[in-house]
Amino acid sequence: MLDITSLTYRIAGRVLLEDASAQVPEGHKVGLIGRNGTGKSTLLKLIEGRLEPDAGSIRLPAGARIGTVAQEVSGGETTPRELVLASSPPSEHEDWAAPARAAEILAGLGFDEAMQTSPLGSFSGGWRMRAALAAALFADPDLLLLDEPTNHLDFEAAAWLEGFLQRWPRTIIMVSHDREFLNAVCTGILALERRRLVYQRGDYDTYVRRRAEQLRLVTAEAAKQEAEVKRIQAFIDRFRAKATKARQAQSRMKALARMSPIERIERDPEVRFAFPEPEELAPPLIALDNAAVGYGDRPVLDRLDLRLDPDDRIALLGANGNGKTTLAKLLAGRLAPLKGGRHAPSKLRVGYFAQHQVDELTGEDTLIQAMARALGYPPEQQVRSRLGRFGFGQERANARINTLSGGEKARLALGLITHDAPHLLILDEPTNHLDLDAREALVEALAEYPGAVVLVSHDRHMIELIADRLWVVDRGTVKPFDGDLDDYRNRIATGDKGAAKPAAKRTADPKKTPPPPPPAPQAVAAPKIDVPRMRRQARDAELKLQKLNAEKAALDAELADPGLYANGRSRD
């Protein structure tokens, strides 16, 4: 389907792709991965034809149609349904079904009937991007290119998109940093590493396992070759001047010249987060007593009776527009209750990562200046040490904020909001700008952080590893969900849309609600199981296993180095 041959591309003198080649078979669903800044979005633009390579070629079958998500969707009076229908030329045999198909795609991405026929100018930028995604899906191209398709979606819409793409019959290449989304959709991984492309069949977890094994084998072979080169060179140096050994030395010199060096696979530098540890506070951290919250005099959420304790790990679920961010602001103290009470200790410190916080980090200040201001201008070494906790080394600490990548800004924002060791972290979509490695680092840091966490995210991997409890924001209020994330997904998939549509569009009819069934005779209460504790133990065990596997791979590579045992040396 797609043939990339010897592709080279430079931007502002920097080489992003160099002699890169890969073939993607027809019908494969491919995850394009690589660290932030390596050129993934650039490669999509090259495939689309919006950029011209400096060398090499990109070939597609004649007449193949490429579909992409428009980066800018203007407002105006055009409706989402009209935008979607206009994205594909009508065909004679399917034109009658087009409106229904367009409505189905829009509904899956969160647009109810009224929203589908409202002017695009009445929607936020995130919702207009959803409409653009719906248009790309409706156009039914031969090759679909997607760049972070879940970034503007809530959990419910992301779950729908996952299922839709699983059923997609044609070729997909998508950039995504959502591990579970890649595992669920992809049949192949195209990795951009060291300016080259490597394609492997299988999902993301399969790619990670194969790469770790390849790293181990290549490291061992390179070490073996290096030891052999040293042995041959030592012979040459020793006997080159001796007439009786000169011929043998010359022969070894030729063998050395013919030897193709094995290139070691460079390990990517680790991204680390380390949140400062707060002192303990007595529970509860926050208690909401019949509270209501909203804007002006209009409540968005009401009847809030919730309690947050120091060891709570809670994920907020519910469709965009239901009030997750509003609840986060209430918990963070950014909004006061319109009625009822929000009770919290006077010493409570909250670190709040807002949904658009990364976009607001601009200006000429350096990272050192920004962090020093947040910390109250302590000694510079203390400032640099705090920046180091979030992956900024000595040189990068002097960079100006307006030169940072999105991922770097996200790391800086996390460092700034935790400068005073908060007792509670409220994170509203913290991973939108983080690559896969940085997301894993954030998960590990949150697992080690002893305070409470409230998380708004569509990243299933992060929710499953961090959250012990789920709160569903729906129908103008918030209720704990009795189940795990799989239960919630099943609730959506089986047609219970109670948590998947904007709250303002639905009201329950108590007259149509059947009475609860009578209790079973002689029912015996089951013993109470501490599910949150068991989930914490499972999460901690999984993280420890990941670390141990990484350490084992590094030790295996080191032990495979013959130089380790040279001259009788051994590891202490």
N, C-alpha and C positions, 0 to 999 in steps of 0.2 A: 504493500500500500504506500509506504513512505520510505524513500531511499535517500539517506544523507551520506554524502561521499566527500571526504577530505575537506570538511568545512572549516574555514577560518574567518573570524570576525573580530575586529578591533573597534574600540570606542574610546575616543580621547587618548589614543596611544596605548591603552591597556588592552591586552589580548584576553578576550573572554572565551573564544573557541579557537583551537589550533589543531588542524588536520583531524577533525573529529568525524567519525563515521558511525552509522547505525542503520539498521533496517527494522521497520515496524510492520509486521504482517497485517493483512486486512482483517478487520473485525476484532483486533486486540484492543483492550482497554488499558491504557498505559499511564502510569504515574510518573511524571517528570520530577525528579527530586534533586536536591543539591542545597548547599548552604546559601543563606541570604547573600546576594551580591555576586553569585557565580555566573549568572546569565540565563536563568531559566525563562524569564519573561521575554528576554531578547531572542532566545531560540524560537519561542512561539511566534514572534513577529517575523522572524526570518522564514519560518515555514509558511506563514500566511502570505508572505510577499510584501509586507510593509517595509522591510529592510532588505538591502542587497548584501550578500556576503562578499568579503574581500577575496576569497578563493573558495574553490569547491563548488558543490552543487546540491540542490534539494529537488528530488523528482517525485511527482505524484502521477497516478494514471490520468490519461487525457480526459478532460471533461469533469474531473472530480471536483465536487463542491466543498468548500471549506466554510465551516460555521464558527463564529466567535461571538463573545458577548461584547456589545458596544460599551466603550469606556465612558461615554457621555450620553446621557438620555435627557434631552431637554424637556421642560415642562410643557405648558400650553394646554390646549383643550383636547388633545389626543388622549384616548383612554387606553389602559393597559390591554384590553381586548383588541382594540383597533391596531395597536402597535404590534401585537403578536400576529394577528391575521395578515398584516402587511409584510411580515418577514419572509413569507414564502409565496411564490407564484402559485395560483390555483391550478389544480390539475382537473381534467374533465371527470375522472371517475371518483375523486375524493373530495371535491369541492363541497358537497352537501354535508360532509362530516367535519369540515374544518372548524366551524364555530364550537361544536361540542368538544373537539380535541383541544382547542385553545383554552376553553373554559376549564377543562380538566387539569391542564398544566398549570394554569394560573391558580386554581384552587389548591393544588398540591404545594405551591410555593406560598400559600397563605392569603391569597386574595379571595375574599368572599364575593358574593354576587354584586353587592353595592360597590365594592372597591374596584371590581373589574370594569365598571362602567363610569367611574369617576375620572375627572381630568388628571393627567399625570402631574400637572402643576400643583395639585393639592397634596402630593406625596413628598416625603423626605428623599434625600439622595439614596439611602439604603433601599427603600422600596422601589425607586426607579431602577436601581440595579437589578432587583429581583425581576422586574418586568423585562429588562433586557435579557436576563438569563432565560426567562420563559420564551422570548422570541427566538433565541438561539436554539432551544430545544425543539420548538415547533417547526423551525425551518428544515429539520431532518436532513442535515448535510451528510456527505460521505465521510468527512473527517471533521470531528468536533474538537475545537481547542478551547480549553477552560483554564483560567488563571485564578486560583483560589476561589472556586465556586461557592464554598460554604461560608465565606467571610461575612456576608450580609444576611445570613440565614439564622433563624433560631433553631433549637434542637429538633422541633417538629418538622420544619421545612427541610432541614438537612437529612432527616430520616427518610422523608418522601423522595428527595433527590437521589439518595443512595439506591433505593429500590428502582427508581426510574432508569438510572444509568446501568444498573445490573441487567435490565431487560433491553437496553439499547443494542440494536443489531449491527451497528456499524462501528467504525474506528474512533477511539477517543484518545487524546493526549491531554492530560490535565496536570497542572501544578497544584499540589496540595501539601499542607503540613499537618493534616489530620490523619494520624496513624490508623485509626479504626476505619475511617472512610476509605483510605487506600487499600486496606486489607479486604474490605467488603466489596469494592468495585473492581479493582485492578486485576488483570491477568498477566501483566508484565510491568517491569520497572525500568525506566530509562534514567540512568544516573549521570549527572554532569559532575565529573571529578577531574580535577587538575587539567581543565580545559579540554578534556576528552569526553566522549559519550560511551557508556557501557549499557547494553540492553540485556536484561535477564527475564526469563519467563517466571511467573509466579507472583504472589502478593508481596507486600512490603516486608513482612516478617521473614518470609523465605529469602528475600534479598539480603536482609541483615545477617541471617545465619550463614548464607553462602559467602558474603563478603568477609565475615569474621574468619571463616575457614580459609579463604583465599589469602587473607592477610597473614594468617599463621604460616601457611605453606610457603608463600613468597618470602616472608621474613627468614624462615629457616633455610630456604634454598639460597637466598642472597648471602646469608651469613656463612653457609658452607662454601659458596664460591669465593667469598672474600678471604676465607682461611686458606683455600687452595691457591689463590693468587699470591698471598703472602709467602706460602711455602715455595712456590716456583720462583718468585722474585728473590727469595733468600738464596736459593741454589744458584741463580744467575749471578748475583752479587758476589757469591763466594768463589765460584769457579770460572768466571768469565776470563780471567787473566791467566789461568792455567792451561798449558797447551794440551795436556791429556784430557781435559774436561771441556775444552773450548767448543768442540762440536756438539756435545750434549747441551751446553749452555745456549748455543745458537738455536738448537732445536726447541728448547723450552721458551726462548724468546719469541719464536714464530708461533708456538702454541698459545702463548699469552696474547699475542696480537690478534689471533683468530677468535679468541674467547669473547663472546658477546656478554657484556655485563648485565646481570639481572637487576632491574630497577626495583628498588624497595617501594612499597606502597606507603606513602606518607600518612601518618595518622593525623586526622584533623585535630587542631587544638581543642581541648575540652572547654565547654561553656559551663560556668559554675554560678550558682546563686547561693547566698547564705544570708538568711534573715536574722537580725539581732533578736536575742531572747528576752522577752518581757518578764517582769516580776509577776507573781501570782496575784490574782484578784479573786475574792469570794464570789460564787455564783449568786444570782445570774449576772451576766454581763449586760444584757438588755432584756427588758420585759415590756411587751406591748399590751396595754390594757384597753380592749374595745376601741382601738385607735382607728382613725381614718386619716388618709394622707392624699394630697393632690396638689393642684395648682390654682391659685386664686381662691375662689370659694367652691371649686368643683372637685369633689373627691374622685380619685382614680381607684383607690382601694379602701375598703371599709370592713368593719367587724374583725379587726386584727387582734387576736389573742395569741401571742407567740412569745416564746422564751428562748434565749440564746445563752448557753453556758460556755465556760472557758475552754472546754475540750470538744466543742461541737464542730463538725465539718459538714456544711450544708450546701447543696446545690439547688439553685432556683430554676424551676422548669416552667414552661408556658410560652405560648406564642408571642412574638413581638407585638407590642401594643397592649398587652394585658397588664403591664405594670411592674415588670421585674426590676427595671432601672429605678422606678419610683420607690419601690420597697428598699432597694439598696441605698438610695439617698436618705430615706427615713432612718434606716439602721445606722448609717454613717453620721447622722446628725446634720446632714445638708438640707433636709426639709423638716419642718416642725409639724407635728400632727395637727390636723384641723379639729379633731376632737379626741377625747380619750387621752391616754398617757403613754409616754415613752420614758421608762425609768432605767437609769444607768448610773453606776458609781461615778463620783466626781473625778476619780483618777483614771477613768477609762480612756485609753488612747486607741484611735482607729486609723488604720492605713487604708485609704480608699483609692482604688485604681478605676478611674472613670472610663467609659467606653471610648471616648474620643480624646483621651488624655495624650496619647502619642502625637496626634495631629496638632496639639497645642504647644508642643515643645519646639520652639523656634528661637531665633536670636543669635547674637554674636558671642554670648558667653561661652566659656570653655566648660568642660565637665567639672573641672576642679572648682571653678567659680560657682557653678550651680550647687554642687554638693557642699561646698564650704558655707554658702549662705544658709542652706537647709540645716546644717549642723551647728550654726552659730559661730562660725569662723574659729574652729579649733586649730591646732598646729597642722601644717600641710601634710605631714606624714600620716596623721590620723584620717585626713580627707582621702588621701591616696589609698590607704588601707580599706576604707569603706567602699571606694570605687572598685577596688580589686575583688571585693566580695561579689560583685556583679559582672565580672569578666572584663574589666577595663584595666589594661596594664599601664605601665609608666608612661609610654609614649601616647597611647590613645587617650589618656586622661587629659592631655593638653588640646585635644580636638575641640572645635567649636560645635555647638549643638546643631546648628543648621547644616552641618556636613555629615551628620549621622544617618545611617540607614534606619528603616523602620524598626528592624529588630534591635538595633542599638538604642534607639529612643525608648523602646519598650523596657529594655533592661535598666536604662537610666531612670525611667519613671518609677519602676519597682524599687530602685535604690532610694529615690527621693521620698516616696510615701512611707518607707519603713525606717526613716532616719532616727526616729525617736522610740524604736522598739515597741510597736503597737501590740496591744493585747488581742486585737481583732483585725483581720485582713478581709476587706470586701473587694473582690476582684470581678469587674464587669468586662467580660471578653478580653482577658489579658493576653491571649495567645495569637490574636489576629495577625501580628507582625513577626511572630517568632517562627524560626524554622524547626525541623523535627528535633534536632539535638538540643536546641534551647528549650523546647517544650519539655523534653525529658528532664533537663536540668531543673526546670521550674517545678515539675512534679516531685523530684527528689527533695528540693528545698522545702516545699510545702509539707511533705511527709515528715521532715525533721523539725519543722517549726512547731513549737509547743503551744501556740495560741489558737484561737478560734478562726475559722475560715468560712466565709460566705462566698460562693462561686456562681457566677453567671457565665455559662460557656456552652457552645455547641460541640465541643471536643469530648467525645464519649470516653476516650482513653483517660483523659484527665479526670473527668467526673467519676469514673469507676474506681480510680486509684486514690482519689482524695476524699470524695464525699461519703459520709456515713449515713446521712439522712437526706431526703428529698422534700422540698416544699414546692407545691404547685400553685402558681399564680394564675387564677382563673375565676371568671364570673364575678369580678370586682372584689375578690378577697384572696386570702392565702391559707392553704391547708396543708398539713403534713401528708405525704403520700405513703401509704402502707404497702411498701414493696420496693424493689430495686429498679435499676434502669431498664433491665430486660422486661420487667412487668409493665413499665411505663410505655416502652416501645410497642409491646403487644397491645396495650390499650389503644394506642393510635392506629396500629395496623388492622385491628379487628373492627374498626369503625366507630369506636367510642371517641368522638372528637371533642369531648368535654374540655380537654386541655389544649386543644390545637387551633382554636379560633379566637379572634378578638372578643374580649368579654362584653363589649358594648352591644354586640350584635345578637346576644342570646339571653333569654331569661327562662328559667325553669317554670313549668306549669305544675303546681303541686297537685292539681286535680287529676293529672295524668300519671302521677307517680304511684306505682302499686305499693300496697303496704308491705312491710318486711315479713318474710316467712316466719312462722312460729319456730321457737328453738326446738332442736331435736330432743326427744325424750331421753332423760338420764344422761344428758351431755356432760362430759367431764372436761373441765378446763385444762388445756394443755399447759405444761410447765413453760414459764416465760424464758425465752432465749435471748441472750444479750447480743442481738444481731450487729449493732454498731461496733461492739468490741471485737466480734469475730471478723468483721470487715477490716477493721484496723490491723488486726493480726495478719490477715491475708495480704493486705496491701504492703505492710512492712516486710513480710516474707518475700513477696514478689520483687520488691525493690532491692532487698539484700541479695536475692538470687541473681538479679541483673548485674549488680556490682561484682559478685563473686565470679560470674562467667567472664566478665571483662578482665578481672585480675588474672583468672586462669589462662585466658588467651594470651595476655602479655607475658606471663611466666613461661608458658609453653614456647613462645617465640624466643624468649631469652635463653631457655634451656636448650633449644635447638641450635644455638650459636656455638660452633666448635671452638671459637676463640675463648669461650668461657672456661674451657678445660685445658687450655694451652699452658704448658710449663707447670702442670700440676696445680693450677689455680682452681679454686672452688668457691662457690657462693657461701658466705657465712650464714 
